[in-house]
Amino acid sequence: MANWIPFLLISVVSIFVLMYTGYKIKQPLVIFFWLFISGVSYFFEFIIFIILDSYTYEPLILRNSYNDNVLGSVSSQLLAVPVAITFATFLTSKKRWIFAFVGIFAIIEEIFLKIGVYDHYWWKSYYTSFFLTIAFFLARYWYSYLQKKEHMWHYLITLFFALSTIVLTSTWALSSLIGIYKIHLGWFDNEIKDITSGNILYFWLATYFYSLVIFYKNRDWKYLLAGLLFFSVVEFYMWRNGIITSKYNLNLLIFPSLHLMFIILFGSLYRQFFPYFLPKSNQLVKQKKAPSSS
């Protein structure tokens, strides 16, 4: 059996489970929450998988071995794990379902190890079960706070991680896969690992800015333009010092275009579907003032 088949199967199943969850709940919050969980998964995967070299994936789809490794990670941290957590959060209430899901993932991990499409370095299978159990319970806790609509920082953090999922996935494709640009950290001997890490760290910073603008200053062009100017200065410095390179010599156009696209697109979607998650001063739907009687 080809190595990519198990990854394809688990990805297809995850997509159908996500579609089923969305069909049953019929709320945009399902997709938003799934992206949030994926963003948190990316954060921990960056530390454990990229920085600490915990394990390796081998779908054998991409020519470059490290990009192939990252693609396997994406299938797990973008789809399989976050979709299962989203399903359990929205459609199950009993704790035994959490342990059932953890057991299923433990079996899948052992199968992947057995057939040689996934391997451990220092990681242990029981680490996966332990952290998954915590993740399932914390997701329920976080969702309960989102439902209360009490603390704005919950929504801001949720927005940041949800945005980071889309931003990091798309910019990884542009940087590591297509090679439109590269951000060189100089931390790792493996070039692809180095530019992947550089892209992640830089666009986490950018996503934090996107989140602040969308959440607090949605449609306020002064803050958007000020941010673009700041990032343009930083990127010009990085380009002049060889930290950013591009074979197309379009660095000064690529990044402002990405920043502008992400803020306008995500800002519009967030205003449309989640106005109640914005600070009251920034909500689009407001009660009209009653006319004063004379």
Secondary structure as GFF3:
##gff-version 3
##sequence-region A 1 294
A	DSSP	alpha_helix	4	25	.	.	.	ID=ss1
A	DSSP	alpha_helix	29	45	.	.	.	ID=ss2
A	DSSP	pi_helix	46	51	.	.	.	ID=ss3
A	DSSP	beta_strand	55	57	.	.	.	ID=ss4
A	DSSP	alpha_helix	65	74	.	.	.	ID=ss5
A	DSSP	pi_helix	75	80	.	.	.	ID=ss6
A	DSSP	alpha_helix	81	91	.	.	.	ID=ss7
A	DSSP	alpha_helix	95	115	.	.	.	ID=ss8
A	DSSP	beta_strand	118	120	.	.	.	ID=ss9
A	DSSP	alpha_helix	125	148	.	.	.	ID=ss10
A	DSSP	alpha_helix	152	172	.	.	.	ID=ss11
A	DSSP	pi_helix	173	177	.	.	.	ID=ss12
A	DSSP	beta_strand	182	183	.	.	.	ID=ss13
A	DSSP	alpha_helix	191	216	.	.	.	ID=ss14
A	DSSP	alpha_helix	221	240	.	.	.	ID=ss15
A	DSSP	beta_strand	244	245	.	.	.	ID=ss16
A	DSSP	alpha_helix	251	273	.	.	.	ID=ss17
A	DSSP	three_ten_helix	275	277	.	.	.	ID=ss18
A	DSSP	three_ten_helix	280	282	.	.	.	ID=ss19
###
